[in-house]
């Protein structure tokens, strides 16, 4: 769920940043364009004032300063003008500029109207200029008025900073609200995920149906699938169990017939028949043992070492009788995160094999090392030569045909380990016999 929240947050942040930057830039651009239009109207009024200040006195055209704003006479005031009269009828060109320019001057713009580019002015000022062309008193007049645009630029920068700061705060607020909304919206999915993990751990047998309407069909379908799978596996196990029981009697009859004296005259036929019957019996026992491995697809309880191993060891002591020391060791409260029935069969086959070969003692230890569970079963029996370990691990092989052990049991153990991802190896036991070591990697739960 955290990855979904991260993707949603990242997508929202990206969208908001792009939209915010575009909106901020467009808003500032529109604001500046409005400011320019306002200044253009104001400057055009100034050119009309300058135009009225052009008067004819004593036969000459003069610029009457009394009709102009006092700011034009104050040096570097930020308000400037240039008036240029084109020559006509032997009258020379005339030019006036405001005293506010002091000892600087500016070139006349090439075209009429508000100029797009700012022009450097006195004392580092940035001037926005407006040129207006008129005809007055029989002369063509070019009037240029300017205003220091630097204060407006500084105001625009402050506005940009405020917009960016306000946008950042708004973005953080929106992200916080979005995270709360997404967390609440995904809470049912997180609950379903936890219930699925509990389902895998055997803590529940179905998902809770009290979910939002959007998840109701999914939860109901999963619950129906669990019921159908459990029912199908139960019927399959029952069918296999019935088949096994049904075949026991015919197999017993065939074994009995293979021992009749009529077959003594045909030893090759008798040995072949017994060999095939042994193979059928072993295969039937192994497949019946493997039939339960599909149980991990259903919710099942975990294997509690303290409870299960004590009962299992008591049962094996009763089966094998004799003064057999069978003891086990596991950390208190240890639970192995696999299906209880599978591990019961795993430990049962390992301990049963050890008990058949042991002289007087069998030991089982379970411990966790990092992300691996290590299971070791030791006996004080005759053991197996290291060069024979690979042969014993082959399916159905036995170390001694006189004793049923280290063969079919290990084959079933290998089937279980291949299903849960474990590994099996043989070593010399400190008790003098054989040590069987199982390593089980800790599974990652959903």
C-alpha positions as CSV (number, residue, x, y, z in Angstrom):
1,X,0.0,0.0,0.0
2,X,2.9,2.4,0.7
3,X,4.0,2.1,-2.9
4,X,0.5,3.0,-4.1
5,X,0.5,6.0,-1.8
6,X,4.0,7.0,-3.1
7,X,2.8,6.8,-6.7
8,X,-0.3,8.7,-6.0
9,X,1.6,11.4,-4.1
10,X,4.3,11.6,-6.8
11,X,1.7,12.0,-9.5
12,X,-0.2,14.6,-7.6
13,X,2.9,16.6,-6.7
14,X,4.0,16.5,-10.4
15,X,0.6,17.6,-11.6
16,X,0.3,20.3,-9.0
17,X,3.8,21.7,-9.6
18,X,3.4,21.8,-13.4
19,X,-0.1,23.4,-13.1
20,X,1.1,25.8,-10.3
21,X,4.1,27.0,-12.3
22,X,2.0,27.5,-15.4
23,X,-0.7,29.3,-13.5
24,X,1.8,31.5,-11.6
25,X,3.7,32.4,-14.8
26,X,0.5,33.1,-16.7
27,X,-0.9,35.2,-13.8
28,X,2.2,37.3,-13.5
29,X,2.4,37.7,-17.3
30,X,-1.2,38.9,-17.4
31,X,-0.6,41.2,-14.4
32,X,2.4,42.7,-16.2
33,X,0.5,43.1,-19.4
34,X,-2.3,44.9,-17.5
35,X,0.3,47.1,-15.9
36,X,1.8,48.0,-19.3
37,X,-1.6,48.8,-20.7
38,X,-2.2,51.1,-17.7
39,X,1.1,52.8,-18.1
40,X,0.5,53.1,-21.9
41,X,-2.7,55.0,-21.2
42,X,-1.0,57.2,-18.6
43,X,2.0,58.0,-20.9
44,X,-0.3,58.8,-23.8
45,X,-2.0,61.4,-21.7
46,X,1.4,62.8,-20.9
47,X,2.2,63.1,-24.6
48,X,-1.1,65.0,-25.1
49,X,0.0,67.3,-22.3
50,X,3.4,67.8,-24.0
51,X,1.6,68.5,-27.2
52,X,-0.5,71.3,-25.6
53,X,2.7,72.7,-24.2
54,X,4.0,73.4,-27.7
55,X,3.1,77.0,-28.4
56,X,4.1,79.7,-30.9
57,X,5.7,82.7,-29.4
58,X,7.2,85.6,-31.3
59,X,7.0,83.6,-34.5
60,X,8.9,80.6,-33.0
61,X,7.6,77.3,-31.6
62,X,8.5,76.9,-28.0
63,X,7.8,74.4,-25.2
64,X,6.1,76.1,-22.4
65,X,7.4,74.6,-19.1
66,X,4.6,76.1,-17.1
67,X,2.2,73.6,-18.6
68,X,4.4,70.6,-17.6
69,X,4.5,68.5,-14.4
70,X,7.1,69.6,-11.9
71,X,8.6,66.1,-11.9
72,X,10.1,66.7,-15.3
73,X,12.3,69.4,-13.7
74,X,13.6,67.3,-10.8
75,X,16.8,65.4,-11.7
76,X,16.4,61.6,-12.0
77,X,12.7,61.8,-10.9
78,X,11.8,58.8,-12.9
79,X,9.6,60.8,-15.4
80,X,11.2,61.9,-18.7
81,X,10.3,63.3,-22.0
82,X,11.9,64.1,-25.4
83,X,10.2,66.4,-27.9
84,X,11.5,66.5,-31.5
85,X,10.2,68.7,-34.2
86,X,11.1,67.7,-37.7
87,X,12.5,70.5,-40.0
88,X,10.1,72.2,-42.4
89,X,10.0,75.3,-44.7
90,X,13.6,76.2,-43.9
91,X,12.8,75.8,-40.2
92,X,15.5,73.8,-38.6
93,X,14.8,70.7,-36.4
94,X,14.1,71.4,-32.8
95,X,14.6,69.2,-29.8
96,X,13.7,69.5,-26.1
97,X,14.3,67.0,-23.3
98,X,13.3,67.1,-19.6
99,X,15.8,68.3,-17.0
100,X,15.2,65.1,-15.2
101,X,17.6,63.5,-17.7
102,X,20.3,65.7,-16.3
103,X,23.3,65.1,-18.5
104,X,22.1,61.9,-20.2
105,X,20.0,61.5,-23.2
106,X,18.1,58.7,-25.0
107,X,17.6,57.8,-28.6
108,X,14.2,58.1,-30.2
109,X,12.4,54.8,-30.7
110,X,12.0,53.7,-34.3
111,X,8.3,53.1,-34.2
112,X,5.3,54.7,-32.5
113,X,3.5,53.1,-29.5
114,X,4.6,51.5,-26.3
115,X,8.0,50.0,-26.7
116,X,8.4,46.3,-25.7
117,X,12.0,46.5,-24.6
118,X,13.1,48.5,-21.7
119,X,15.8,51.2,-22.2
120,X,18.6,52.0,-19.8
121,X,18.1,55.3,-18.1
122,X,20.1,57.5,-15.7
123,X,21.5,56.0,-12.5
124,X,20.7,52.4,-13.6
125,X,17.0,53.1,-14.1
126,X,15.0,50.9,-16.6
127,X,12.8,53.1,-18.7
128,X,9.6,52.1,-20.5
129,X,9.0,54.5,-23.4
130,X,6.0,55.6,-25.4
131,X,6.4,57.3,-28.8
132,X,3.6,59.4,-30.2
133,X,3.7,61.1,-33.6
134,X,1.6,64.3,-34.1
135,X,1.3,67.3,-36.4
136,X,1.1,70.6,-34.6
137,X,1.6,74.2,-35.6
138,X,2.5,73.1,-39.2
139,X,5.3,70.8,-38.0
140,X,5.7,67.0,-37.5
141,X,6.3,66.3,-33.9
142,X,7.7,63.2,-32.3
143,X,7.0,63.0,-28.6
144,X,8.6,60.4,-26.4
145,X,7.7,60.0,-22.7
146,X,9.3,57.6,-20.3
147,X,8.8,56.2,-16.8
148,X,11.2,54.3,-14.6
149,X,10.0,50.7,-14.7
150,X,12.4,49.4,-12.0
151,X,10.0,49.8,-9.1
152,X,7.4,47.8,-11.0
153,X,10.0,45.1,-11.7
154,X,10.8,44.9,-8.0
155,X,7.1,44.6,-7.2
156,X,6.7,41.8,-9.8
157,X,9.6,40.0,-8.2
158,X,8.1,40.3,-4.8
159,X,4.8,39.1,-6.1
160,X,6.6,36.1,-7.7
161,X,8.2,35.3,-4.3
162,X,4.8,35.5,-2.6
163,X,3.2,33.4,-5.2
164,X,5.9,30.8,-5.0
165,X,5.8,30.8,-1.2
166,X,2.0,30.6,-1.1
167,X,2.0,27.9,-3.8
168,X,4.5,25.8,-1.8
169,X,2.4,26.1,1.4
170,X,-0.7,25.3,-0.6
171,X,1.1,22.3,-2.2
172,X,2.1,21.0,1.3
173,X,-1.4,21.5,2.5
174,X,-2.9,19.7,-0.5
175,X,-0.4,16.9,-0.1
176,X,-1.3,16.4,3.5
177,X,-5.0,16.4,2.7
178,X,-4.4,14.0,-0.2
179,X,-2.4,11.7,2.0
180,X,-5.1,11.6,4.6
181,X,-7.8,10.9,1.9
182,X,-5.7,8.2,0.2
183,X,-4.9,6.6,3.5
184,X,-8.6,6.5,4.4
185,X,-9.5,5.3,0.9
186,X,-6.8,2.5,1.0
187,X,-7.5,1.4,4.6
188,X,-9.9,-1.3,3.4
189,X,-7.3,-2.7,1.1
190,X,-4.7,-2.7,3.9
191,X,-7.2,-4.5,6.1
192,X,-7.7,-7.1,3.3
193,X,-4.0,-7.5,2.9
194,X,-3.6,-8.1,6.7
195,X,-6.4,-10.6,6.6
196,X,-4.8,-12.4,3.7
197,X,-1.6,-12.6,5.7
198,X,-3.6,-14.0,8.7
199,X,-5.2,-16.4,6.3
200,X,-1.8,-17.7,5.2
201,X,-0.7,-18.0,8.9
202,X,-3.8,-20.0,9.8
203,X,-5.3,-17.3,12.0
204,X,-8.5,-17.2,10.1
205,X,-10.4,-19.3,7.5
206,X,-12.0,-16.6,5.4
207,X,-11.9,-12.8,4.7
208,X,-14.2,-10.4,6.6
209,X,-17.1,-9.5,4.4
210,X,-17.7,-6.1,6.2
211,X,-15.9,-4.1,3.5
212,X,-16.8,-1.1,1.3
213,X,-19.1,-1.9,-1.6
214,X,-16.3,-1.6,-4.1
215,X,-14.4,-4.5,-2.4
216,X,-17.5,-6.6,-1.7
217,X,-17.4,-8.6,-5.0
218,X,-13.6,-9.3,-4.6
219,X,-13.9,-10.5,-1.0
220,X,-16.9,-12.7,-1.8
221,X,-15.1,-14.2,-4.8
222,X,-12.0,-15.0,-2.7
223,X,-14.1,-16.6,0.0
224,X,-16.0,-18.7,-2.5
225,X,-12.7,-19.7,-4.1
226,X,-11.4,-20.8,-0.6
227,X,-14.5,-22.8,0.0
228,X,-14.4,-24.4,-3.4
229,X,-10.6,-25.2,-3.1
230,X,-11.0,-26.7,0.4
231,X,-14.0,-28.8,-0.8
232,X,-12.1,-30.0,-3.9
233,X,-9.0,-31.0,-1.9
234,X,-11.0,-32.7,0.8
235,X,-12.8,-34.8,-1.9
236,X,-9.5,-35.5,-3.6
237,X,-7.9,-36.7,-0.3
238,X,-10.9,-38.8,0.6
239,X,-10.8,-40.4,-2.9
240,X,-7.1,-41.1,-2.5
241,X,-7.6,-42.5,1.0
242,X,-10.4,-44.7,-0.2
243,X,-8.3,-45.8,-3.1
244,X,-5.4,-46.7,-0.8
245,X,-7.6,-48.7,1.5
246,X,-9.2,-50.4,-1.4
247,X,-5.9,-51.5,-2.8
248,X,-4.5,-52.8,0.5
249,X,-6.5,-56.0,0.4
250,X,-5.7,-56.9,-3.3
251,X,-2.0,-56.2,-2.6
252,X,-2.1,-58.4,0.5
253,X,-3.7,-61.2,-1.6
254,X,-1.1,-60.8,-4.3
255,X,1.7,-60.9,-1.7
256,X,0.2,-64.0,-0.3
257,X,0.0,-65.6,-3.8
258,X,3.6,-64.7,-4.5
259,X,4.7,-66.8,-1.5
260,X,2.8,-70.0,-2.6
261,X,4.8,-73.1,-3.3
262,X,3.6,-73.3,-6.8
263,X,5.9,-70.4,-7.7
264,X,9.0,-72.2,-6.2
265,X,9.5,-73.8,-9.6
266,X,9.6,-70.4,-11.1
267,X,12.0,-68.3,-8.9
268,X,12.5,-65.7,-11.6
269,X,8.8,-65.1,-12.0
270,X,8.3,-65.0,-8.2
271,X,11.2,-62.5,-7.6
272,X,9.9,-60.3,-10.4
273,X,6.4,-60.4,-9.0
274,X,7.5,-59.5,-5.5
275,X,9.7,-56.7,-6.9
276,X,6.8,-55.2,-8.7
277,X,4.5,-55.5,-5.8
278,X,7.1,-53.8,-3.5
279,X,7.3,-51.0,-6.1
280,X,3.5,-50.6,-6.2
281,X,3.3,-50.5,-2.4
282,X,6.1,-47.9,-2.0
283,X,4.6,-45.8,-4.8
284,X,1.2,-46.0,-3.2
285,X,2.5,-45.0,0.2
286,X,4.5,-42.1,-1.2
287,X,1.7,-40.7,-3.3
288,X,-0.8,-40.9,-0.4
289,X,1.7,-39.0,1.6
290,X,2.2,-36.4,-1.1
291,X,-1.6,-35.9,-1.5
292,X,-1.7,-33.6,1.5
293,X,0.9,-31.2,0.2
294,X,-1.7,-29.2,-1.6
295,X,-3.0,-28.3,1.8
296,X,-0.8,-25.2,1.9
297,X,-3.1,-23.6,-0.5
298,X,-5.7,-23.6,2.2
299,X,-5.5,-21.7,5.5
300,X,-3.8,-24.0,8.0
301,X,-2.3,-23.6,11.5
302,X,1.4,-23.1,11.9
303,X,3.6,-25.8,13.5
304,X,4.0,-25.1,17.2
305,X,7.2,-27.0,18.2
306,X,6.5,-27.2,21.9
307,X,3.1,-28.8,21.5
308,X,3.5,-30.9,18.4
309,X,7.0,-32.3,19.0
310,X,6.1,-33.5,22.5
311,X,3.1,-35.4,21.2
312,X,5.0,-36.7,18.2
313,X,7.9,-38.1,20.4
314,X,5.4,-39.7,22.8
315,X,3.7,-41.5,19.9
316,X,7.0,-42.7,18.5
317,X,8.1,-44.0,21.8
318,X,4.9,-46.1,22.0
319,X,5.3,-47.4,18.5
320,X,9.0,-48.4,18.7
321,X,8.8,-49.5,22.4
322,X,12.1,-50.6,23.8
323,X,14.1,-48.2,26.1
324,X,14.7,-45.6,23.4
325,X,15.8,-42.2,24.5
326,X,14.0,-39.8,22.2
327,X,14.4,-36.1,23.1
328,X,14.0,-32.8,21.3
329,X,15.2,-29.2,21.7
330,X,13.6,-26.0,20.3
331,X,13.5,-22.4,21.4
332,X,10.5,-21.6,23.7
333,X,7.4,-20.5,21.7
334,X,8.9,-21.3,18.3
335,X,6.4,-21.6,15.5
336,X,7.5,-22.7,12.1
337,X,5.6,-20.8,9.4
338,X,4.5,-23.7,7.3
339,X,1.4,-25.9,7.2
340,X,1.1,-28.0,10.4
341,X,0.2,-31.2,8.6
342,X,3.1,-31.0,6.2
343,X,5.6,-30.5,9.0
344,X,4.1,-33.3,11.1
345,X,4.8,-35.6,8.2
346,X,8.2,-34.2,7.8
347,X,9.2,-34.6,11.4
348,X,7.4,-37.9,11.7
349,X,9.3,-39.5,8.8
350,X,12.7,-38.1,10.0
351,X,12.2,-39.4,13.5
352,X,10.7,-42.7,12.4
353,X,13.7,-43.4,10.3
354,X,16.0,-42.5,13.1
355,X,14.2,-44.6,15.6
356,X,14.3,-47.7,13.3
357,X,18.1,-47.4,13.0
358,X,19.0,-46.1,16.4
359,X,20.6,-48.2,19.1
360,X,19.3,-46.4,22.2
361,X,19.1,-42.6,21.5
362,X,17.5,-40.2,19.0
363,X,17.9,-36.4,19.2
364,X,16.0,-33.7,17.4
365,X,17.0,-30.0,17.4
366,X,15.3,-27.0,15.8
367,X,16.9,-23.6,15.7
368,X,16.8,-20.4,13.7
369,X,19.9,-18.8,12.2
370,X,19.2,-15.6,10.5
371,X,16.6,-16.2,7.8
372,X,16.9,-20.0,8.0
373,X,15.5,-22.7,10.2
374,X,17.9,-25.6,10.8
375,X,16.5,-29.0,11.8
376,X,18.9,-31.8,12.8
377,X,17.9,-35.4,13.6
378,X,20.7,-37.6,15.1
379,X,20.7,-41.2,16.0
380,X,23.3,-43.6,17.5
381,X,22.8,-46.3,15.0
382,X,25.4,-47.9,12.6
383,X,25.3,-44.8,10.4
384,X,26.1,-44.7,6.7
385,X,29.5,-44.4,5.0
386,X,29.9,-40.9,3.4
387,X,30.4,-42.4,-0.1
388,X,26.9,-44.0,0.2
389,X,25.1,-40.7,1.2
390,X,24.3,-39.8,-2.4
391,X,22.9,-43.3,-3.1
392,X,20.7,-43.2,0.1
393,X,19.2,-39.8,-1.0
394,X,18.0,-41.3,-4.3
395,X,14.3,-41.9,-4.4
396,X,13.3,-45.2,-2.7
397,X,16.8,-46.3,-1.9
398,X,17.6,-48.0,1.4
399,X,20.8,-48.4,3.4
400,X,19.8,-51.9,4.5
401,X,17.0,-53.9,2.9
402,X,16.5,-55.7,6.2
403,X,15.3,-52.5,7.9
404,X,12.6,-50.3,6.4
405,X,14.2,-46.8,6.7
406,X,16.3,-44.1,5.1
407,X,14.4,-44.9,1.9
408,X,10.7,-44.3,1.3
409,X,10.6,-41.9,4.4
410,X,13.4,-39.7,2.9
411,X,11.6,-39.7,-0.4
412,X,8.5,-38.3,1.2
413,X,10.6,-35.8,3.1
414,X,12.2,-34.7,-0.2
415,X,8.8,-34.2,-1.7
416,X,7.7,-32.0,1.2
417,X,11.0,-30.0,1.0
418,X,10.6,-29.4,-2.7
419,X,7.2,-28.0,-2.0
420,X,8.2,-25.6,0.7
421,X,11.7,-24.7,-0.7
422,X,13.9,-26.6,1.8
423,X,17.1,-28.6,1.4
424,X,18.3,-31.9,2.9
425,X,21.8,-33.1,3.6
426,X,23.5,-36.0,5.5
427,X,26.3,-35.8,8.0
428,X,28.0,-37.9,10.6
429,X,26.2,-37.6,13.9
430,X,28.0,-36.7,17.2
431,X,26.0,-39.7,18.6
432,X,27.9,-42.0,16.3
433,X,25.2,-42.7,13.7
434,X,23.7,-40.5,11.0
435,X,22.6,-36.9,11.1
436,X,20.0,-35.6,8.8
437,X,20.0,-31.8,8.4
438,X,17.1,-29.8,7.0
439,X,17.4,-26.1,6.1
440,X,14.2,-24.1,5.6
441,X,14.4,-20.5,4.4
442,X,12.0,-18.2,6.3
443,X,9.2,-17.4,3.9
444,X,8.1,-13.9,3.1
445,X,4.5,-13.3,4.1
446,X,2.2,-11.1,2.1
